[in-house]
Amino acid sequence: MGTDSPFRIELFDDEVESIRTFDPESQRSKQKVSAIDLLPAREFPLSASAIRLFQDQWHQRFHVDARTCPTYLDVSQGLAPPGIEYYLPLFFEQVGTFFDYLPKQILILTERIETQLDQLWENALQRYESLRYDISRPILEPKDLLLRNDELFLKLKNYPRIDFTDKEGRSSARFDIYPTPDVTVNDRSNNPLEKLQTYLTGNHARLLIATESAGRREVVDALFRKNGLKAQEINSWTEFVESDHSLALCIAPLDRSMYLPQQQIALISEQQLFGERVLQIRRRQKEKDHAAELVVRSLTELNIDDAVVHIDHGIGRYQGLQTLEINHQIHEFLCLLYQDDAKLYVPVSDLHLISRYASSEGESVPWHRLGGDAWQKAKRKAAEQIRDVAAELLDIYARREAKKGFAYPPPDDAYQQFTSAFPFEETADQATAIESVISDMTLTKPMDRLICGDVGFGKTEVAMRAAFLAVQHNRQVAILVPTTLLAEQHLHSFRDRFADWPINIESISRFKSKKQQRAIIQTALTGQVDILIGTHALIHDGLRFKALGLLIIDEEHRFGVRQKEKLKSLRSEVDVLTLTATPIPRTLNLSMMGMRDLSIIATPPSRRLSIKTFIHRKANPLIKEAIQRELMRGGQVYYLHNEVRTIEKVADELKQLIPEARLSIGHGQMRERELEQVMSDFYHKRSNVLVCTTIIETGIDIPNANTIIMDRADKFGLAQIHQLRGRVGRSHHQAYAYLLTPHPNVMTADSVKRLEAITQAEELGAGFVLATHDLEIRGAGELLGEQQTGNLHGIGYGLYMEMLERTVTSIRQGKTPNLDQPLRDATEVTLHLPALIPEDYLPDVHTRLVLYKRIANAANHEQLRELQVEMIDRFGLLPSTVKNLFRVTEVKLQAERLGIKKVDVGEKGGKIEFLQETRVSASEIVSLVQSNPHQFRLTSANQLSFEDNMEDREKRFTQIEKLLDRLSKQQISK
């Protein structure tokens, strides 16, 4: 519909009661609107008459057997196949042009376009010639789809027109517009507005400064006032021209500045005023710290026959939601199927006992028998392994906790000056990550934080802020990277960012000679190098630092086990910051269970577009089309072929396919200087197609390269595909990734899953989601061993992590983990009232299941309250059964906190059963019985019974809530 927000329409019978916009992430309403403007869903109709017209014109234009043409068959079925827009003329008797919709007196501005139009027409003819012979996909001629040059200029003659040109002609006119002088704000100077004040005093021109928003106008105005300047606020360009203000502020989305000498007026954008800083209109709302939890929770979506884990009964198969009548009350259950067609009905209030089974075994997922002992054996075996893993983990982190690191002082003015030189505005997630890192560094405990953010989302700036704080307090920084190219990239980036500061930055890699490497090692030992960037040679035994304070690891998953062992020992001594786009399962494990701190940068930079990804069988016409399209818009292309042995042959084939391309070849077996020259040529656009191996996976930042073609994409890992895809789309241009595959029969099942996952995770910031998909495809992996695919098959990833977390907690508290103790002491609450989400209130089964899960997982009253507000907003007023569900859940939460095992309340009374380690004081229970022996009595050592007339629903809830409130007044402190 062409709007920023979707709409929610609330109906009363067949009348529209309200229309509201809502946030698709939170599902909460934003504002009411009175009407919606609906645009056509497509440029062409798919009505019966339009399909008949399409079929008639198809047969007139194409002399082929329509039964063999997928496009014809799809449209005949009312479908819109990809590329149908190239058959647009077949749906209409006559096709209009852009000019048919323009007002007659509109002014058209053009540049010298004749040459470009000739080139475009020639390319269209070439593509038509190369594709016209496919009889199963006949195509229309360019003249049927595009305006020829003469037709275009004929239509342009009907409108007043200004043609911008470099040449002066008979009818030309010159506009005296000149660039403005440099008036940028210098944050480091005692007088930040010195250049601006000099311009104002030495020039008679009046000055208008355009800011992005009212808030930004206030910021600029405050800066002016602080430095003795007073600016008038005006509302329009006309108002300023007609006034005599020497300095004024207005709100306008202006990127470029200009000076008009005749009018003596200078118009300056805020972007120029603050240098190259990019300003963004961005909602600065900080997300909650539960981003990781929300991402993983989204993976709990279930389909029929999916494997699920019940903590007490093992792995079964999900069969959907079913309503059953018990004691004349309707209840909803989750139905699980076990071996021998045994069914288990799990009340929706117990959904916290259910988790989706995630492992790497695909079709060979275990399937247990109800009442059998296989599940208990699997749990015990996993628990024994988990105890060993937890002990080793805690040994590492106990050493880290025991050793006191260096506590950096809080950031000062110098740090603020360094921060202000960042040429972009931080995204909300990036700012939060920076705050977390700086906070960690000011503590005595050594930092170990993982920053997870997509390529180009600003992880390097987080590292630079941390590095500056370390160097500022005489500590050295080591930056460990997986490839030589990335080392060189970081060297240039860090030197540019730290150019105004007396900080010595070096790199050590195979691009350096042995003599140069030895010299750098010596300077590191003497403390002359502040920041040292390098590959695995950086953690070689021969390299020592005088005062290493911070270790930054870029893409940890690219290092081998031996290097990781070395890093493991460093973690207990220095602050460690790990950067990654797609954390491997093992790294994700540690972060998810709190053994490592985790920050997620999921907000894309301003104007960044998601990369359009296509999976396609390898075909020369497709490759030619993709490369030519990118070259036509002045871009560059990566062609990834990961076999050095045949890379020259592939380059020759591409050269024959696209003769106009300027090809170069780059791979890891080339000599250092040769490879460096190849990359330099590509960076400086001397070549526009780079045929390469995965050597470009990390470190290559070329904004002009916006198409990548991966040959045999099925051979790459999920994280690797995501990293490679991230080499393009690093500017505001639309980027494309083509994943070329062989026939599906040749690919493995895991390869197909990986390719499906990568296309589903096309949106920006998808790296973390892909990492969680990786858990399911590859398995979670052993946390510390050399094997990446660990032995989690028996119980599934979710339960494994829960057991590990409990074991870690026990060992931390100095207790021996009890392998036989139930994982959860789940409280059972039965009030003999219908407590469910009715199907007529919420028909979608999946949405009901998700909401049941969220209600069951709610941790407190506030979360339940928010859920109620959300459900009313999304689906309308709550029926009584849904209200019962929320009240029952609140009773359950209170009972769990008190250590109550079971609450069973009916019309005539009920009973409460306590756990062995209840928090309720025994004296309070005795006092209750003694004060009212006719109503309360102890029927056993851990069971309290009571009698009352509670036929009324509200009275039943009120009585049990009052009783639990009284029991909670005298809790045992634990």
N, C-alpha and C positions, 0 to 999 in steps of 0.2 A: 504493500500500500504506500510505499515511499515515505514511511515515518520512522522516527528514531525509536519509538516504543511500541510494543504490541498493545492490543485493546482487549478489555474484558467486558463482555455484554451480559448484564444480569436481566433475566426474564421473569415476568410474573404472568404465568400462563402463556398467552401468545403476544403479550405486550412487552416492549423493551422498557425496563424500569430504570436502568442506569447504564452509562458507558464510561469506563475508566481505563486509563493507561496503567500499565504495571511493569515492574522490573522483572525480566525473565529469569534472573538469577535467584532473587529472593521470593519471587512470585507475589510480592506485596504491591497493592495499588498505589499509584502516585497522585493522580488528579482526575477529576471528573471532566468529561467533555460532552458537548451537546450533539455533535455529529461527526461522522467519519467520511472522508472523501476516498472512495474506492477507485483504484486504478485497474485497468485490465491486467490479468495475471500474465498474459503473453501478448506478443505482437500479432499473433494470428489466432483465429478461432478454431475450435475443434467441434463445432456443431455438426449435425448430420449433413446439412446443406454444404458446409465448408469442406467436409471430407469428400462429398460427391464431386465438388468442383475440383478439388485436389486430384482425385482419381482421373477425372476426365482430362485435365491438362497434363497429367503425367503421361497418359497414353498418347496424347497428341505430340508431346515433345520427345519422349524416349521410346525407341523401338526395341525394347528388351522384354524378357519374360518377368512380369511384375511379381510372380510367385517366388522368385529367387532374390528379391530386393527387400532387405530388412526394413529400410526406411518406409517403403510403400506399405508393407504389412503392418508395421507399428501404427502408422497414421490411420490405416483402415480400421484398427482396433480402438481408435480414440486415444492413442498414446503419443507423447511428444519425445521422440528419440533425440540424442545429442546431435547437434549440427542441423536441426530441422530449420533453423533460421536461414540457411542457404537455399531453401526451397520456398521462401516467402511468396514469390510471385504466383506460385501454383494455387494459393488459397484465395486469390482475388482476381477479379476481371481486370483491374488496373491498379498498379502500385503507385502510391504517392511518394514524394520526396520531402526532404527537410524543408525546402523552400515553400511547399504548399501550406505550411503551418506558420510562416513568418508574417508579421504585419507588413503592409505594403511600404510604409515609410521608415522602416527600421534601417539604421545606419550599419553597414557591414565593414569591418576592419580586416584587411588581408595583408599578408606579406608576399614576397616574390615566391609563388607556389608552383609555377609552371614546371620547373625541373623536377620537383618532388612528385607532382602529379604524373608526369611522364614515367618516372621510375616505378611508382605504384602500379600504374596500368601495365607496364611491362612485366612486373612480378606477378600480377594477377593472371596474365596470359600464360606465363611460364608454368604457374601452378595448375592452371586449367589443362594445359597440354600434358603435364605429367600424371594427372589424375583421371582424365576423361575416358581412359580405356578399361576401367573396371566396370564390367557389365552388371555386377550386382549392386553397384553404387553409382549410377549415372548422375552427372552433375550439370547444372545450368551454366551457360556461357557467361563470361564476365559482363557482357553488355546487358544481360537480363537482370543483373543484380546491382551494377555500379553505373554511375554517371560517367560518360566519356568526358574528356577535357573540354571539347567544344560545347557539349551540352551544359556543363557546369558554368562556363563563362557566359553562355547565352542566358542562363537564369540569373547570374550575378548582375547582368546589365539592367535588370528591372529594379534595382535597388540603389540608393545613394551609397557610395563606397569610398573608403579611404584606403589607399594602398601604400604601405610603408616600404620605402626603398632607400638604398644608400646613394642612389644617383639623383641629381637634380634634373628635372625635366620642365617642359613648358607649363604644365599644370601642377607643378609640385609646390609645396609650402614647407617651410622649416619652423620647427617649434624650439624656442630657446629654453631648453630644460637642461640643467647641469647638475652633476652630483654635488652633494653637500660636503663640506670639509669634515675631518675627523673630530667629533665632539664626544667620544666615548667616555664613560665613567670609569675612573681608575680607583678601584676599591682599596688599593694598597697605599695610595697617596694620602697625605694629611689633608689635602683639599681634593676630594674625588671629582668635583665639578670644574676643575681648573680649565680644561679645554673648552667647555661650554661657556664659562664666564669670559674667557679670552675672546671667543667668537662674538659674544653679545656686545662687549665693550668696543671691539675693533671693527664692527660691521654694522651698517645701518639697517640690515635686513631684519624683518620681524620673524619670529620663530614660533611654529606650531608643532607640538609634539603629540603624536597619536599613540595611545595606549590600548592594550588589548581588551580591558574590562574596567568597570568602575573600581574594583578592588585594586587593580594595578595602577589606576590613575591616582588613588589615594597614596599608594606606596611611593610613586614618583613625586607627588606633591610634598609628602613628608620629607623626602630626601632634599628637595629644593629648599624647603623652609629651614631645614637643619643647617644648610650651607648659605643662607642669606639671600635666596632667590624667591620671588613671589610670582606665581603663574596664575592667570585667570582661567576659569573653567568655562569652556564654550561648547555648544551642542552641534555645530555644523561648520563646514568649510565656508559657506556663504556668510555666516555670522562673523567668522574670523576676518574674512576679506573686507567686510564692511566696517569692522571695528578698527581701533588704533592700538590694540594691545601689542606690546613688544614681545611678550612671552605668554603662551597659552597652552592649555591641555585639552584634548578631546579624546573620545573613545572611537576607535576605528581599527578594523583588522588590516593594518597596513604592514607590508613587508619591506618595501623599498622607499628610499628618501629622495627628495629632489629640491633644487633651488631654482626659483623663477627670478632672473635678474631684472626684468622690466617692472615687475610688481614688488621687487625687493622682499620676497617671501621665501622662507625655507620651511619645508615640511619634513619632519624627522620622525622616523618610526622608533618605537621603543627598542626594537631589535638592534638598530644602529646605536642607540644611546647606551646600551649595555653591551656593546661589542657583538660577538657572534652568538650570544646566548639565544637559544631557541625558546620561545614562549609557547606554552600550551594551554588550551582551554581544557582542563581536566578536572573531573570530580576528585577531590583530594581526600575523600573519605577513606580512612585506613581500615583495611579488612581485619577481621578478628584473627587471633593467632591460631585458629582451628582450620586454616586453609588445607593443611595436609590431611587432616581427619576428614574433611568434606570431600576431598578428591577420592580418597580410598573408599569412603562410604558410598560414593556413586557407583562403585563397582559391585555393590551388593544386589544389583538388579538381577532378577531370576526369571528364567524361562522354564516352561514345563520340561521335566526330566533332567533339569540341571542337578548336579551333585551338591548336596548341602550337608553340613555337619551339625548334629545335635550333640551337645556336650556330654549328655548322659547315655545316648543310645547309638552314637556313631554316624557313619555316612550313609545317607539314603538318597532318594530321588524326589525332587519337589514335584507335587501334583496339583498345586494351585490352592486357592482358598475355598473353603466349604462352610456353609452354615448348617448347624445341627440344633435340634430342639432337645434340651435336657431339663428335666423337671419343669416342663411347660415354659421354659425360657429359651429364646433364640440366642445362640452364641456362634461366633465365627472362629474357624480353626485353620491352621496351616496343615495340609495333608502331606505326609511323607511316606513314600513307598520303600519298603525294605525287602530283603530276600524272601522267597516263598510267598510273594504277594501280601505280606503283612503290612498293615497300614498303621501309622502313628498320627494321631490328631493332636497338634500342639496349639493350645489356646493363644490367641493373638497377644495376650498380655505377657506371654513367655517368649516373645520373639528375640529377646536378648540372649536366649540360649541357642539361637540358630545363627549360623554364619555360612556364607557361600564357600564351597570347597575350591581352593586355588592351589594348583600345583602344575607341574610340567608334563604330566604323564598322559594327557589327552584321553584316549579311549579306555585306558586301563585303570580308571579310577576305582578304588575299592568300593565294595557294596556289602554292608554288614547285615547280620541276621539279628532281629530283635531277640533279646534275652541271651544271645551268645556271648562267649568270652573273648572273641577276637578283638573287639574294640578296646576292652580294658587292657589287653596285652599290648596293643599298639600304643595306647596312651602311656603305659608304664615304660615301654621301651624308649619312646620319645622323651619322656621325663628324665630318664637316666642320662641320655645324651645331652639334654638341655642343661642338666645340673653341671656337667663338665664344661659345656660352652660358657655358661653363666659364670662359673668360677674363673675361667681364663679371662673373660671379658672384665670381670671385676678386678682381677689382678692388675690388668693394664690401667684401668681407670682409678684404682686405688693408689697406684704409684703416681698417677697424674695429680690426684687430689692431695696426696701427702706432700708432694714437692711444691713449694711455694714459687710461683713465677714472679715476673716483674710486673708490679701494678703501675700502669702509666697514669700520670696526672690527667685530670680532665682537659679536654681541648681548650686552647687559648686563642688569642687574637691571630697568631700566625696560622693556626689551623683554619680559622674562619676565612682568612685571606686566601688560603689554598682552595678552600671549598668554593668561594665566590668566583674563582677562575674557571670552574666547570662550565663549559659552553652550552649546557642543556639544563633544563629544569628536571630535577629528580622525579621519577614516578613515585606514587605512594608506596609501592612495595620496595622500591630501591631505597627510599628514605628510611623505611622501617628496618631494612637489612643493615644499613649503615649505622643506625642508632644501636642496633643489637651488637654489632661488631665492636664499636667504640666502647659500649658498656662492658662487654666481656674483657676488653683489654685493660680497663681500669681496675679489674679485680686481681687479687693475688693468685687465684686459681688459673693455671694455664688454659687458654682458650682452645676449644676444638669445635669449630662451627662449620657447617656445610651450607653453602649458598647455592641454591638450585634455581636456575633461571635460563630461559631459552637464549640461544645465540643472539647477540646484539641487544640484549635487554638491560645491559649496564652492570654486569658482574665485575668487569675490570675496574670500573670507577670505585666500587666498594673496596676492592683490593688496594687501589691507589690511596684511598683515604687512610686505610689501616697502615699501609707502608709509610705514609707521611708521618703519622703519629709515632711510629716506631723510630724512624730515623731522626725525628725531631728530638728524641730523648736518648740519642747516642746508641741506638740498637741497630744491628744490621738486619737486612731483610733478604731472604732467599726465595726465589720464585721458581718452582719446579714445573716444567712443561714437558709434554710427551714428544714433541717434534722440533727439529731444527728450525723449520719455517716459523713455527709459533714463537720460538725464542727470539728470532729476529723481529717478528711483528711486535712482540711485547717490548723489546728494546727500543724501537722507534716510538711506540705509544708512550712509554714511561718517560723517555727523554723529552718528548714534546710537552707532556703534562707537567714535568718538573723543571722545565727550561729556565724559569725565573728563580730557581732556588739552588743554593750551593750544595747540590747532592750529586755524588758520583755514582753513575749507573753503568754496569758492564754486563756482558753476556758471555757464557762459555758453552760452545757447541762445536760441531765439526766444521762449521764455517771459519773457525779460528785455527791457526797453525798451532803445533805443539808448543812452540816457543811462546806464542801469545797466551796459550792456556796456562803455562807454568807461571807467567808473569801475573796473570789475573789471580791464580791460586795464592801467590805470595801476597798480593795486595789485600786479599780477603783475610789472610792470617794477621796482617798488621793493622787491619781496620780501615784501610784507605778506600775500600769499596763500601758504599752504603747499601746499594741494592744490587744483588747479583742474580741474573736470570740465566737459567740453563736447563739442559735436558738431564738424563739420568746421571751424567758425570757430576752433577751438583751434589749427589749424596754418595760420591765415591769416598772410600776410606782416607784417601790422601788429601781431601779438601777439608780444611778447618777454618772456622770463623773466630774472630777475636771476641765478638759479643753478639751472637745470633739471638734476635729477639722474636722474629716472626718468620714463619714458613708458610708460603702460599703455594698450594698445589692446584694446578689447572688440569682438570680431567683425570682424576685419580685412577679411573678404571683402565686407563691406557698403560699403566705400569705393571710390571710383573710381580710375582710373589716375593722375590728377594728384595726388590726395592721397597715393597710395602712393609716388609719386616723392619727394614731400616727406618722407615717413616714411623712405624709403630713405637720404636724406642725414642724417637725424637718427640713424640706427642707428650711424654711425661715431663719434658724439660722446657719447651718453648710454646708460644702461641701458634696454633695451626688454623689456617683458613683454607678450606677446600672449595673450589669452584667447579660446578658441573652443569651441563644442560640436561642430561638424562642420567641420574644416578643409577648405578648397577644395583641389583636386588640386595646385595650384601650391604652396600653403603646405606641403602634405603632402610634396611632392617635396623641398623644401629641408630639411625635418626628417628625412626618411628617409635622406638622403645625408649627414647630419651637418653640413650648413652652418648649421643652426639647432638649438639644443638643444631636446629634446622631453620633456615630462612628461605622462603620461596619468593622469587621475583616473577610474578605472573602478569604484571601490567606491561603491555607493549609500549614502546616509545611513540610519541606523537606522529601521526600520518603513516605509521607502519601498516602494511597490508599483509594478510595471511598469504602463504605461498600456495598457489593452485597446483595440486598434485594429480598426475595421471598415470595409471598403470596400463601398459599396452604391450602387446606382442611386438617384438622388434620388426620394424619395416622401414626400408629406405625412404619412401615418400613422407612418412611421419617425421623422421629425423631431419630430412631436408626442409620440411615445412617449419619445424620448430626452430631450427638454426636461422633460416632466412627471416622469419618473423622478428627474431631478436636483433639480428644485424640491421634490419630495415629501420628499427627505431634507435639505432646508434648504440646498442648494447653489446655485451660480450657473453660468451657461452663457455661453460665447462662441459666437456664430453669425457665422462669417467669410464675408463676401460682398465680394469685392475689386473692386467697381465702384461708384464714388461716384455715378455717374449714376442707378443704379437701387436704391441702398441704402435710400432712403425707402420705395419700393414694396415691397421685400422685408420691411422692418420692419412695414408695414401688414398684409401677408399673414400674418406670424407672429402679430401681435396678434389677428387674426381666428381663427387656428388655436388659439392658447392664450390665451384672454381673461384668465386669472388671472395671467399673467406681467407683470412690471414691466419694460418694455423701455426701453433707451436706445441712442443711436446715436453712434458715434465714428469719425472718419476724419481723415486728414491735411489736408484742405482746410478744416477748421473753424478759426474764430478761436482764438487761443491760450487765452484765458480760458475760452471755451466748452468746448473740449476738456478743459482741466484740470478743469472742473466735472463733466463727464461721467465722467471717470476717478475723480474723488473720490467721486461718487455710487455708482459701481459698487464701489469699494473699501470704502465704508462700508455696503454692502448696501441702499442706498436703491433700487437697481435690481438685478434678478437675472438679466436676459438682456441681454447687450451685443452688439448687431449692429454689426460693425466690419469694417475692412479689415485689411491686414497691418501696420497701425501698432502692433499689439500684439505683433509678432514678437519684439521684445527689450524687456526692462525691466519688463514687467508681472508683478508677483509677488503674486498674490492666492490664498492657500491655500484659500479657500472655493470657488473656481471649479474644478470637477472634471469638466466635460464641455465638449468643443469640437466644433463641427460646421463642417466646411470645405466650402463650396459650390464646385463645379468644382475639386476637389483635383488633377485631372490637369494643371492649368495651373501648378502650383507646382513649384519645384525640390526636389530631394531634401533638401538641407540646410534649405531653407525649411520644408518639411513637418515635419521633425524639430524645428526651432525652435518652430514654431507648436504642435505637439503638446506641447512642453515647457512651454507656458503653464499646463497643468493637471497634476494629480498632484504638486503641490509640498508636500503634507502626507501624513499616513498614511492618507488615504481612497483607495479605489479610484477611478481616473479612467478616462474613456472618450473616445476620439477617433473621430468618424464622418467618413469621407472620402467625400463625395458626388460621383458621377461621372455623365457622360452615357452613352449607349450605347457599348459597346466599339468599334464601328466608327468612332465620331467621334474617338476618342483616337489619338494617335500611338504608335508602337512604344516610343519612349523613355518616354512617360508610363506605359505599362503596366509597363515595367521598374521605373520609380521606385516605383510603387505596390506592386509585388511586393516590392521591397527594403525598403520601410518597414514592411510587415507582417511580413516575416521578421526584421527587427531590432526586435522589440517589447520585448526584455528591457532592463533598466536598464543604462546605460553603453554604449549601442549607437551613439553618435555617431561614434566612430572607425571602427567597422565600416562605417557608412554612407558615410563619406568614402572608404574604399577601394572600396566599390561605385561611388561617383561616378566614380572613375578609369576604371572599365570602361564606364559608361554615357556619360559626357561626354568621356572622353579625359583624358590627364594634363595637357594644357595647356602652352603655352610658359612657361618659368620666369620670364622677365622681360618679355616683350612684352605688348602690349595684348590679344592674342588669348587667349581662355581655352581654345580647342580647338586644340592645337598639332599639328605635323606629326609624329606618332609612329606614324602608320598603317603605315608601311613595315616597322617591326621590332618593334612592340609595346612596351608600357610597361616591362616587367621588364628587357628587354635594353637599352632606352634608358637606364634609370637605372644599370645596371651599367657601360655604356660611359661615361656621364657621370662616375661615381665614379672610374673609372680615369683619365680625362682630367684631372679635378681633381687627383688624386694626382700625376700626371706634372708638371703645371704647378707645383704646390706645391714639387716637388723640383727645379724649375729645368730640367726636361727638356722637349724638344719631343715632343708625343704622336705615336707611330708609328701612323698610321691603318691600316697593313697588318699590324701585329703581331696574332697570334691573341689573342682575349680571354682564354682560359685555356690554360695549358700543362698539360693534363690528363694525369695519370700513368695508364698502362695496366698493370694487374697481371693476369697469367694464370698460375695455378698448376695448371691442368688438374684441378681438383677441383670437384664440384658445390657451388655457393654460391648458395643461393636459399631462399626461405620456401615450404615445400611447401604445396600446396593443402589436403591433409588436415590440416595443422597449423593453417592459418588460411584458411578457405574464402572469406571476404569479399574480393573483388578490390580494392575501394576501400581497405580497411584495409591490405592488403598493399602497395598502391602508396604510401600515406602513409608506412608504415614504411620502405619502400625509400628514399623521398625523405629521410626523417630520418636514416637510416644514411648515405646518400651525403653529406649535408650536415654530418655530425658533424665538429667541428673538432679534437677531441683524444680521448685515451684515456678521460678521465673521462666525456665525453658518451656514448661508445660503451658504457662500463660501465653507466651509468644506463639506457640503452636496453635492454641485456640484462636488467637487473633488472626493468624495467617489463614486458618481453615475457614473462618467466617468471611474473611475478605475474598478468598478464592471460590468458595462453594456455597456461601450463604449461611443463615443462622443454623446453629447446631441442633440436630434432633436430640431427644432425651437420651437415646442410647449412646450417642457420642459424648454427651455430658457425663453419663454414667462412666464411660471409659476413662475420661480424664479424672473424675473423682476417685475411681478405683486405683488409678495409677498414683495419685497423690497419697492415698492410704498406704499403698505398697511402698512408696519411697520413705514415708515416715516409719513404717514397720521395719524396713531394712535397716534404717539408722539405729533402731532400738535393739536389733538382734533378735527379731521375731521371725520364726520359721513359717508360721501359718496363721491366717486370720480367716475364720469361717463364721459368717453372721447371716441368720435367717429371720423369719417373721417373729419367732418366739424368743430369740436369743442367739448365743453363739459361743465360740471358744477361741482362745489365743494360745498358740503353742510356741514356747520360747526355745531358742538355741542354747546349747550348753554354755556358750560364752556370750550371753545376752548382756546388754548394757543397762537393762532395767534393774534397779536395786531390789533385792529380795525383801527388804524391810518395807518398801513401798507397796509391793504386792500383798504382803501380810496385813499392812495397815488398811488396804482397800477391802480385803475380805472381812477384817474385824469390824470395820465401820459399817458395812452393809452385808451381813451374812446371808440375808434372804435373797439377795440378788447375785452375789459373787461367791464362788467357792473354788478351791484348788482340787481338781479331780485327779491330778498326778503331780509328780515333782516339777514338771515343766509345762503344765497346762492349766490355764485359768478359764473357767466357764462362767457364764453370766446369763441371766434371764431378763427379758423385757418384751413389751409389746412393740414390735417394730415393723408392722405391716406397711406403714407409710414409707415411701422411698427416702424422702428427705430426712425423716427421723432416724432411719437406719444409718445414713451417712453421718448425721450429726452426732449420734450416740458413739459410734466407733471412733470418730475424730476426737471427741471429748475424752474418751477413755485413753487413747494414745497420747493426747496432750498431758493428761495427768501422770501417765507412766513415764513420760519423758522428763518430768520435773526433777526427779531424783536419779539421774543417770550415773552410772559408774564411769569415772574418767579412765580412758584407755589410751 
